[in-house]
Amino acid sequence: MASVEKLPMLAEGYERLIAELKALREERPKIVDAIEEARAHGDLSENAEYHAAKERQGQVEMSIADLEDKVSRAQIVDPTTLSGDKIIFGATVTLLDDDEKPVRYQIVGPTEADAKIGRISYNSPLGKALIGRRVEDEIEVTVPSGDRFYVVEKIEFV
């Protein structure tokens, strides 16, 4: 039997998954009602409302199963309880890019990643390159826009 891989995430990301799961579960009865109503209209072979409701039901059930899986494997990490001189999950890292401009990222789980707000997944190319590095380490990473070079300036657990 395959082992179940834990999915590290911040408490905020876990709460967001729980909220999304709750919303989808609340949508279930509404979809069933829509299917019943469409069924009452007669011929199902040419009933667009029925087919749309059934398709939405499939999407919702698939999303619920996916979210339940993620929630069951969640390993909540509080970065403020971490410490050390290496970059690990939850660390907030300040890097200097090629132009000596500082960029700051927090290493998070794939469900929480959003580069626009400075959160990158530990599975991303940059995230993988950063894990295990220390202050003053040089990093070269290939991203869709080309090769990037960084120097680790600071590691924080906030």
Secondary structure, DSSP 8 states (H G I E B T S, - for coil): ------EEE-HHHHHHHHHHHHHHHHHHHHHHHHHHHHHTTS-STT-HHHHHHHHHHHHHHHHHHHHHHHHHHEEE--GGG---SS--TT-EEEEE-TTS-EEEEEEE-TTT-BGGGTEEETTSHHHHHHTT--TT-EEEEEETTEEEEEEEEEEE--
